[in-house]
Amino acid sequence: MKSWFSFVLYGAAFLLLPAAALADGIPLDDAGFTAYIQQKLQLYSPAPVRVTAPFALAIGPEVGANLVFEFKPLHDACVADPPQCPGKTHDYVQGVVSRFPSANNGPAPAEMLPQDAAAFMAWIVDKAINLLPGDRVDVDGLTLNVTRPGGRVVHLDQSAYYRLCAESNFNCKVAMLQSLGRTAAWLAVADPARLRSSLRLAANCANAVPHGTSGACPVKPEPMAPISRRAFANLEEVCHKPVPGGGVVLMLNADRADLNLSVDAAFDLCDARTRDALPPLPAAPPPADGIVAIVGPYAASRALFGADGSGFAVGGHLLIAVPSRDLLLFIRSDSPADIAALGARAKAAYDGAPSAISSDVYRWTGKGWALATPASTMTPNEH
């Protein structure tokens, strides 16, 4: 199943993103930017706006005809010149709307949201109470306060959504219901027995420690901020929790607080539950090209346990790739030709993969995983 839910969920609240990753309120990470454009277009569109890939949206039903728009050049321009991003984004969205007749000429939704701020928030509370049956919900101005079952309060600033709704003359019911649904998913109470560790590109801590070693990524203090820590090379470790209705989302600081765990203790718990869930390694001999594919839920997470061998047996020359959360490729070699071959295989699997992680190749150094290229060689002590 294609798992673009992460792109949708990252748009739940802009406060999930570090300030350095914003351009005047616009998130610049891949997932956040994609979700932001989706939300902007949804404000104008009576038809569903769906994320189909990073920097790609489809407007229309899940089946049948729809319009597809891609906007990676817009993202590249925003990253290169953040101050110009709001203007470029506005022009792009208006250009799409002008080419989408049903967004301009279709019937208005049956219900417009209240323009008065207090009434707007009252509408949100009414919907949120049904989505968060185990929590207490109240408001303070444009802030939605959600009291967790353990008594902790999560403050959700709705001012950005109020401004977005105002831009569309409060024709934003669909977008707001989607936003509240994502928030409810994020706030679902974690089940410790079903937590799982996984990997992703280290967008927020790539320079935290030298490549090939472990260490902590910066952890934002906000309750709704996901936690992460350094894994190896250019990857970081994250923890997933299941949500009602299927799917998973990243573990939050709010979940840590509910479970009374430090960051390291939370990841130790996630690692333990992941080890328990991993099946035995396949016993079949490698194929003719030597590249073995391990497929299954959280297969790539075996790379997290290379040092102790509990999740992935290591020794001698070994290369791995983790194109997606559910796929790990490895070959017992360190030749430039095999690094290139594994990289090509990883790239093919990575493109369009569900829960994509990376198309890079990593080499076992005897102490951990390091980024490998066809031009790289092992040092004498890396055997």
C-alpha positions as CSV (number, residue, x, y, z in Angstrom):
1,M,0.0,0.0,0.0
2,K,1.4,3.3,-1.0
3,S,2.2,5.2,2.2
4,W,1.9,8.8,1.4
5,F,0.0,9.3,4.7
6,S,3.2,10.8,6.1
7,F,3.0,13.7,3.7
8,V,-0.6,14.3,4.7
9,L,0.1,14.0,8.4
10,Y,3.0,16.4,8.3
11,G,0.6,19.1,7.4
12,A,-1.4,18.6,10.6
13,A,0.3,21.6,12.2
14,F,3.2,23.8,11.1
15,L,4.5,23.7,14.7
16,L,5.8,20.3,14.0
17,L,8.6,21.8,11.9
18,P,11.8,23.5,13.1
19,A,11.8,27.3,12.5
20,A,14.9,27.0,10.2
21,A,12.8,24.9,7.8
22,L,10.2,27.6,7.2
23,A,9.9,30.3,4.7
24,D,7.6,32.9,6.2
25,G,5.4,30.2,7.6
26,I,5.8,27.8,4.6
27,P,7.5,24.5,5.6
28,L,10.4,23.7,3.2
29,D,10.9,20.0,4.0
30,D,9.6,17.7,1.2
31,A,6.6,16.4,3.2
32,G,5.6,19.7,4.8
33,F,5.8,21.6,1.5
34,T,3.7,19.0,-0.3
35,A,1.1,19.1,2.4
36,Y,1.1,22.9,2.5
37,I,0.4,23.1,-1.3
38,Q,-2.3,20.4,-0.9
39,Q,-4.0,22.4,1.8
40,K,-3.9,25.7,-0.2
41,L,-5.4,24.0,-3.2
42,Q,-8.1,22.2,-1.1
43,L,-9.3,25.6,0.1
44,Y,-10.4,26.4,-3.5
45,S,-11.4,23.0,-4.6
46,P,-14.8,21.2,-4.0
47,A,-13.1,18.0,-5.3
48,P,-10.5,16.1,-3.2
49,V,-6.9,17.1,-3.5
50,R,-4.8,14.0,-2.9
51,V,-1.0,13.6,-2.5
52,T,0.3,11.0,-5.0
53,A,4.0,11.5,-4.5
54,P,6.4,14.1,-3.1
55,F,5.7,17.4,-5.0
56,A,2.7,15.8,-6.8
57,L,-1.0,16.2,-6.3
58,A,-4.1,14.8,-8.0
59,I,-7.4,16.8,-8.0
60,G,-10.4,14.5,-8.3
61,P,-11.8,11.2,-7.0
62,E,-9.6,8.2,-6.2
63,V,-11.0,6.5,-9.4
64,G,-11.9,8.1,-12.7
65,A,-10.5,11.3,-14.3
66,N,-8.5,13.8,-12.4
67,L,-6.0,16.5,-12.9
68,V,-2.4,16.0,-11.8
69,F,0.1,18.8,-10.9
70,E,3.8,18.5,-10.0
71,F,5.7,21.3,-8.4
72,K,9.2,20.3,-7.6
73,P,10.6,23.4,-9.5
74,L,8.5,25.6,-7.1
75,H,10.0,23.8,-4.1
76,D,13.6,24.2,-5.5
77,A,12.9,27.9,-6.0
78,C,11.6,28.3,-2.4
79,V,14.7,26.5,-1.0
80,A,17.0,28.6,-3.1
81,D,15.3,31.9,-2.1
82,P,13.0,31.6,0.9
83,P,12.0,35.3,1.0
84,Q,10.4,34.9,-2.5
85,C,8.6,31.7,-1.6
86,P,5.3,33.2,-0.4
87,G,4.8,35.1,-3.6
88,K,5.8,32.3,-5.8
89,T,3.6,29.9,-4.0
90,H,0.6,32.2,-4.2
91,D,1.1,32.6,-7.9
92,Y,1.4,28.9,-8.4
93,V,-1.7,28.1,-6.5
94,Q,-3.7,30.7,-8.3
95,G,-2.4,29.4,-11.6
96,V,-3.6,25.9,-10.8
97,V,-7.0,27.2,-9.7
98,S,-7.4,29.2,-12.9
99,R,-6.9,26.0,-14.9
100,F,-9.3,23.9,-12.8
101,P,-12.8,24.8,-13.9
102,S,-14.6,22.8,-11.3
103,A,-12.8,24.7,-8.6
104,N,-14.0,28.0,-10.0
105,N,-17.4,27.1,-11.4
106,G,-18.6,24.1,-9.3
107,P,-21.3,24.4,-6.7
108,A,-20.4,25.9,-3.3
109,P,-20.1,23.5,-0.4
110,A,-23.3,23.1,1.6
111,E,-21.7,24.6,4.7
112,M,-19.4,27.6,5.0
113,L,-17.4,28.1,8.2
114,P,-18.1,31.0,10.6
115,Q,-16.1,34.2,9.9
116,D,-16.2,35.3,13.5
117,A,-13.1,33.9,15.3
118,A,-15.0,32.7,18.4
119,A,-17.6,31.0,16.3
120,F,-14.9,29.5,14.1
121,M,-13.2,28.0,17.1
122,A,-16.6,26.8,18.5
123,W,-17.1,24.9,15.2
124,I,-13.6,23.3,15.6
125,V,-14.3,22.3,19.2
126,D,-17.6,20.6,18.1
127,K,-15.9,18.5,15.5
128,A,-12.8,17.8,17.6
129,I,-14.9,16.4,20.5
130,N,-16.2,13.7,18.2
131,L,-12.7,12.9,16.9
132,L,-11.0,12.9,20.3
133,P,-13.5,11.0,22.5
134,G,-10.9,10.3,25.2
135,D,-9.7,13.9,25.6
136,R,-11.1,17.1,26.9
137,V,-11.2,19.9,24.3
138,D,-11.5,23.7,25.0
139,V,-10.2,26.9,23.4
140,D,-8.3,30.0,24.3
141,G,-8.6,32.5,21.6
142,L,-7.4,30.8,18.4
143,T,-5.7,28.0,20.4
144,L,-7.2,24.6,20.6
145,N,-6.3,23.0,24.0
146,V,-6.5,19.2,24.1
147,T,-6.1,17.6,27.5
148,R,-4.7,14.1,27.2
149,P,-6.0,11.1,29.3
150,G,-3.0,11.5,31.7
151,G,-3.8,15.2,32.3
152,R,-1.2,16.8,30.1
153,V,-2.4,19.6,27.8
154,V,-1.4,20.0,24.1
155,H,-1.9,23.5,22.7
156,L,-2.7,23.6,19.0
157,D,-2.5,27.1,17.4
158,Q,-5.2,27.4,14.8
159,S,-4.4,31.0,13.7
160,A,-2.7,29.8,10.5
161,Y,-5.8,27.9,9.5
162,Y,-8.0,30.8,10.4
163,R,-6.0,33.0,8.0
164,L,-6.1,30.3,5.3
165,C,-9.9,30.1,5.6
166,A,-10.2,33.8,5.5
167,E,-8.2,33.8,2.2
168,S,-10.9,31.5,0.7
169,N,-13.8,33.5,2.2
170,F,-14.3,30.6,4.7
171,N,-15.0,28.1,2.0
172,C,-12.7,25.7,3.9
173,K,-14.8,23.0,5.5
174,V,-13.2,20.1,3.7
175,A,-9.7,21.3,4.5
176,M,-10.5,21.9,8.2
177,L,-12.1,18.5,8.6
178,Q,-9.0,16.9,7.1
179,S,-6.8,18.9,9.4
180,L,-8.7,17.8,12.5
181,G,-8.6,14.2,11.3
182,R,-4.8,14.4,11.0
183,T,-4.6,16.0,14.4
184,A,-6.7,13.2,15.9
185,A,-4.4,10.6,14.3
186,W,-1.3,12.4,15.8
187,L,-2.9,12.5,19.2
188,A,-3.9,8.8,19.3
189,V,-2.5,7.3,22.5
190,A,0.6,5.1,21.8
191,D,0.4,1.4,22.4
192,P,3.9,0.5,23.7
193,A,3.6,-3.1,22.5
194,R,3.1,-2.0,18.9
195,L,5.8,0.7,18.6
196,R,8.3,0.1,15.8
197,S,11.6,1.8,14.9
198,S,12.4,2.8,11.4
199,L,14.8,4.9,9.3
200,R,14.5,8.1,7.3
201,L,16.9,10.6,5.8
202,A,18.4,12.8,8.5
203,A,17.0,16.1,7.3
204,N,17.3,17.7,10.7
205,C,20.5,16.3,12.1
206,A,22.7,15.4,9.1
207,N,25.7,17.2,10.7
208,A,25.0,16.4,14.3
209,V,27.8,13.8,14.5
210,P,30.4,12.4,12.1
211,H,29.2,9.9,9.5
212,G,29.1,6.3,10.6
213,T,28.6,7.0,14.3
214,S,25.6,7.3,16.6
215,G,24.4,10.2,18.5
216,A,21.3,12.3,19.3
217,C,19.4,14.5,16.9
218,P,18.1,17.8,18.3
219,V,14.7,17.2,19.9
220,K,12.2,20.0,19.8
221,P,10.3,20.4,23.1
222,E,6.8,21.0,21.7
223,P,4.4,18.1,22.5
224,M,3.4,17.7,18.8
225,A,7.0,17.4,17.6
226,P,8.1,13.9,16.5
227,I,11.3,12.5,18.1
228,S,14.3,11.3,16.3
229,R,17.9,10.3,16.9
230,R,21.0,9.7,14.8
231,A,21.1,6.2,13.2
232,F,24.1,6.1,10.8
233,A,25.6,8.0,7.9
234,N,22.9,10.2,6.5
235,L,20.0,8.5,8.2
236,E,18.1,9.0,11.5
237,E,15.9,6.8,13.5
238,V,12.3,7.5,14.1
239,C,9.6,5.5,16.0
240,H,6.1,4.7,14.6
241,K,2.9,4.1,16.4
242,P,-0.4,2.7,14.9
243,V,-3.4,4.9,14.6
244,P,-7.1,4.0,14.7
245,G,-8.4,3.0,11.3
246,G,-5.1,1.7,10.0
247,G,-1.7,3.2,9.2
248,V,1.0,4.6,11.4
249,V,2.3,8.0,12.4
250,L,5.5,9.1,14.0
251,M,5.8,9.0,17.8
252,L,5.6,12.5,19.4
253,N,6.9,14.1,22.5
254,A,3.3,13.9,23.8
255,D,3.6,10.1,23.5
256,R,6.9,10.2,25.4
257,A,5.3,12.3,28.2
258,D,2.3,9.9,28.4
259,L,4.6,6.9,28.7
260,N,7.0,8.8,31.1
261,L,10.0,8.1,28.9
262,S,13.2,10.0,27.9
263,V,14.1,10.1,24.3
264,D,16.7,7.3,24.6
265,A,14.3,5.2,26.7
266,A,11.6,5.7,24.1
267,F,13.9,4.5,21.3
268,D,15.1,1.6,23.4
269,L,11.5,0.5,23.8
270,C,10.8,0.9,20.1
271,D,14.0,-1.0,19.2
272,A,13.0,-3.9,21.6
273,R,9.5,-4.1,20.1
274,T,11.0,-4.1,16.6
275,R,13.5,-6.9,17.3
276,D,10.6,-9.0,18.7
277,A,8.6,-8.4,15.5
278,L,11.4,-9.2,12.9
279,P,11.2,-12.7,11.5
280,P,14.3,-14.9,11.0
281,L,16.6,-14.0,8.1
282,P,15.8,-15.9,4.9
283,A,17.8,-19.1,4.6
284,A,17.8,-19.4,0.8
285,P,21.2,-18.9,-1.0
286,P,21.7,-15.5,-2.6
287,P,20.7,-15.1,-6.3
288,A,23.1,-15.1,-9.2
289,D,23.9,-11.4,-8.7
290,G,24.6,-11.8,-5.0
291,I,22.0,-9.2,-4.0
292,V,19.6,-10.6,-1.3
293,A,16.3,-8.8,-0.8
294,I,14.7,-9.0,2.7
295,V,11.0,-8.0,2.4
296,G,8.5,-7.5,5.1
297,P,7.2,-5.0,7.7
298,Y,10.0,-2.8,8.9
299,A,12.6,-5.0,7.1
300,A,15.0,-2.0,6.8
301,S,15.0,-1.7,10.6
302,R,17.4,-4.6,10.7
303,A,20.1,-2.2,9.9
304,L,19.6,-0.5,13.3
305,F,20.8,-3.7,15.0
306,G,23.9,-4.4,12.9
307,A,26.4,-3.9,15.8
308,D,24.8,-6.6,18.1
309,G,23.6,-9.0,15.3
310,S,20.2,-9.4,16.8
311,G,18.4,-8.1,13.7
312,F,20.9,-8.4,10.9
313,A,23.9,-10.7,10.8
314,V,27.1,-8.9,9.9
315,G,30.7,-9.9,9.3
316,G,33.3,-9.5,6.6
317,H,32.6,-7.4,3.6
318,L,29.0,-6.3,3.6
319,L,26.9,-3.7,1.7
320,I,23.3,-2.8,2.4
321,A,20.7,-0.5,1.0
322,V,17.3,0.5,2.5
323,P,15.1,1.8,-0.3
324,S,12.0,1.7,1.8
325,R,10.8,0.8,5.2
326,D,9.7,-2.7,4.1
327,L,12.8,-3.6,2.0
328,L,16.4,-4.2,2.8
329,L,19.0,-5.2,0.1
330,F,22.4,-6.6,0.9
331,I,25.4,-8.2,-0.8
332,R,28.5,-9.7,0.9
333,S,31.0,-7.7,-1.1
334,D,32.8,-4.3,-1.1
335,S,33.8,-4.0,-4.7
336,P,33.1,-0.8,-6.6
337,A,31.2,-2.8,-9.2
338,D,28.9,-4.3,-6.5
339,I,28.5,-0.9,-4.8
340,A,27.3,0.5,-8.2
341,A,25.1,-2.5,-8.9
342,L,23.5,-2.4,-5.4
343,G,23.0,1.4,-5.8
344,A,21.2,0.9,-9.1
345,R,18.9,-1.8,-7.6
346,A,18.2,0.5,-4.7
347,K,17.4,3.5,-6.9
348,A,15.0,1.4,-8.9
349,A,13.3,0.2,-5.7
350,Y,13.3,3.6,-4.1
351,D,11.6,5.5,-6.9
352,G,7.9,5.4,-6.2
353,A,8.3,3.0,-3.3
354,P,5.9,3.0,-0.3
355,S,7.6,4.5,2.8
356,A,10.7,5.4,0.8
357,I,13.9,6.0,2.8
358,S,17.0,6.3,0.7
359,S,18.6,5.1,-2.6
360,D,22.1,5.2,-1.0
361,V,24.4,2.3,-0.3
362,Y,26.0,1.7,3.1
363,R,29.1,-0.4,4.1
364,W,29.8,-2.2,7.3
365,T,33.0,-0.9,8.9
366,G,33.2,-3.3,11.7
367,K,31.7,-0.7,14.1
368,G,28.7,0.5,12.1
369,W,27.4,1.5,8.7
370,A,29.0,4.2,6.6
371,L,27.9,5.8,3.3
372,A,29.6,3.9,0.4
373,T,30.2,5.0,-3.2
374,P,31.8,3.1,-6.1
375,A,34.9,5.2,-5.5
376,S,35.2,4.5,-1.8
377,T,37.4,1.8,-0.4
378,M,37.8,0.1,3.0
379,T,40.5,1.3,5.3
380,P,42.9,-1.4,6.6
381,N,41.1,-1.7,10.0
382,E,37.6,-2.0,8.5
383,H,37.5,-5.8,8.0
